[in-house]
Amino acid sequence: MSSHQDPETTTMDVNVNVGRWDLVRFNFATLFKVRANLVMFLMIWAMAILIMLHEYDWSLSGLNIPVALLITFVLAVAGSLFFFTFIMIWMVLTVTEKSGWIGEHRFLVEDRGIREVTSASDSLHMWESIHDVQLAAKMLMIRVTQFTFLLLPKRGFDDPEQFEPFCAEVTKRWRDSQRA
């Protein structure tokens, strides 16, 4: 038992090993769910439209507008996939256990929130401040800020039997805090 753990307030305590490929699976699972990805796509599409307008001296006829929109949409999809692929490759090659993103994570369900302990940090995320709790791709994803998630892959649990009860407890506590 670590010094921050109070037996009267901690109801669950699990160890989870998060690997590089869990981060990749997470990014695929949230590709269309994270608003920032949509904003990036729309920005690329807008840039493609502006470049096309510039190349045609800002004079597209009414008949060419649907074709231009389709071409720029395809270019925006290709550009977004390129950036997504680049980010995934960069992440797989550069993330280390020292950063606290991968490796052993200890999660404690406490009355006030969920505590995450890694080699790089010890953080308590209050139930009221958690944005969302989702279960996807055999992974519990707890959105603690607009851009930050806690990842708990089922395969990473020391005891896979702990996954379902842990997910249920976290979801219940988070929902209860949202009603209060």
C-alpha positions in Angstrom: 0.0 0.0 0.0 1.5 3.3 -1.0 1.5 6.4 1.2 -1.3 8.2 -0.8 -3.7 5.2 -0.5 -6.3 5.5 2.3 -8.0 2.1 2.8 -11.3 3.9 3.8 -11.6 5.8 0.5 -10.0 3.4 -2.1 -12.5 0.8 -3.4 -10.5 -0.6 -6.3 -6.8 -0.9 -7.1 -5.6 -2.3 -10.4 -2.4 -2.5 -12.3 -2.5 -2.1 -16.1 0.3 -2.4 -18.6 -0.2 0.0 -21.5 1.8 -0.7 -24.6 2.6 1.2 -27.8 0.0 -0.6 -29.8 -2.6 0.2 -27.2 -2.0 3.9 -28.1 -2.4 3.1 -31.8 -5.7 1.2 -31.1 -6.9 4.1 -29.0 -6.2 6.6 -31.8 -8.1 4.5 -34.3 -11.0 4.1 -31.9 -11.3 7.8 -31.4 -10.4 8.9 -34.9 -13.9 10.2 -35.7 -14.9 10.9 -32.1 -12.4 13.6 -31.2 -13.4 17.1 -32.3 -9.7 18.1 -33.0 -9.6 15.5 -35.8 -12.6 17.0 -37.4 -11.2 20.5 -37.1 -8.0 19.3 -38.7 -9.9 17.8 -41.6 -12.0 20.9 -42.2 -8.8 23.1 -42.1 -7.1 20.9 -44.7 -10.3 20.9 -46.8 -10.5 24.7 -46.6 -6.8 25.0 -47.6 -7.4 22.7 -50.6 -10.3 24.8 -51.7 -8.3 28.0 -51.4 -5.4 26.5 -53.3 -7.8 25.3 -56.1 -9.4 28.7 -56.2 -6.0 30.4 -56.5 -4.9 28.1 -59.2 -8.0 28.8 -61.2 -7.7 32.6 -60.6 -10.8 32.6 -58.3 -13.0 32.0 -61.3 -14.7 28.6 -61.1 -17.9 28.4 -63.1 -21.1 27.1 -61.5 -20.7 23.8 -63.3 -17.2 23.2 -61.9 -18.0 23.9 -58.2 -19.4 20.4 -57.4 -16.3 18.8 -59.1 -14.0 21.2 -57.3 -15.6 20.4 -53.9 -15.3 16.6 -54.6 -11.7 16.9 -55.6 -10.8 19.0 -52.6 -12.7 16.7 -50.3 -10.7 13.7 -51.6 -7.5 15.7 -51.2 -8.5 16.6 -47.6 -9.2 12.9 -46.8 -5.8 12.0 -48.2 -4.1 14.8 -46.3 -5.8 13.8 -43.0 -4.8 10.2 -43.5 -1.2 11.2 -44.2 -1.0 13.3 -41.0 -2.7 10.6 -39.0 -0.3 8.0 -40.3 2.7 10.3 -39.6 1.6 10.9 -36.0 1.0 7.2 -35.4 4.5 6.3 -36.7 6.1 9.1 -34.7 4.3 8.0 -31.6 5.2 4.4 -31.9 8.9 5.2 -32.5 9.3 7.9 -29.8 7.1 7.2 -26.8 8.9 5.7 -23.8 8.0 4.3 -20.4 9.8 7.3 -18.9 7.1 9.6 -20.2 4.4 7.7 -18.3 2.4 7.1 -21.5 3.3 3.4 -21.8 4.3 0.9 -19.2 2.9 0.0 -15.8 -0.1 2.2 -14.7 -1.7 1.8 -11.3 -5.3 3.0 -11.1 -7.1 3.5 -7.8 -10.9 4.2 -7.6 -11.3 6.6 -4.8 -14.3 8.5 -3.4 -13.0 11.8 -4.8 -11.9 10.5 -8.2 -9.6 8.1 -10.1 -5.9 8.2 -9.3 -3.4 7.3 -11.9 0.2 6.4 -10.8 2.9 5.9 -13.4 6.7 6.2 -13.4 6.2 9.8 -14.4 3.3 11.0 -12.4 0.7 10.6 -9.6 -2.5 12.3 -10.5 -6.0 12.4 -9.0 -8.7 13.1 -11.5 -11.9 14.3 -9.7 -15.1 12.6 -10.8 -16.7 15.9 -11.5 -13.9 17.0 -13.8 -13.9 13.9 -16.0 -15.4 14.7 -19.4 -16.5 11.2 -20.5 -16.1 7.5 -19.9 -16.3 5.1 -22.9 -15.7 1.5 -23.5 -14.5 0.8 -27.0 -12.2 -1.8 -28.7 -11.8 -3.7 -25.4 -10.4 -0.6 -23.8 -11.8 1.7 -21.1 -11.1 5.3 -22.2 -11.5 8.0 -19.5 -11.4 11.5 -21.0 -9.9 13.7 -18.3 -9.4 16.9 -20.4 -10.4 18.0 -23.9 -7.3 16.2 -25.3 -6.2 13.8 -22.6 -7.4 10.3 -21.9 -6.6 7.6 -19.4 -6.3 4.3 -21.3 -7.1 0.9 -19.7 -6.8 -1.9 -22.2 -8.4 -5.2 -21.1 -5.4 -7.2 -22.1 -3.2 -4.9 -20.0 -4.9 -5.9 -16.7 -2.8 -8.1 -14.4 -6.0 -10.1 -13.9 -8.4 -9.8 -16.9 -11.3 -10.7 -14.5 -10.9 -7.3 -12.9 -11.7 -5.4 -16.2 -15.5 -5.6 -16.2 -16.1 -4.8 -12.5 -13.5 -2.0 -12.7 -15.3 -0.5 -15.8 -18.6 -0.8 -14.1 -17.4 1.0 -10.9 -15.7 3.8 -12.8 -18.7 4.4 -15.0 -21.1 4.3 -12.1 -19.1 6.8 -10.1 -18.6 9.1 -13.0 -22.3 9.1 -13.9 -23.3 9.7 -10.2 -20.9 12.7 -10.2 -22.6 14.1 -13.4 -26.0 14.0 -11.7 -24.9 15.7 -8.6 
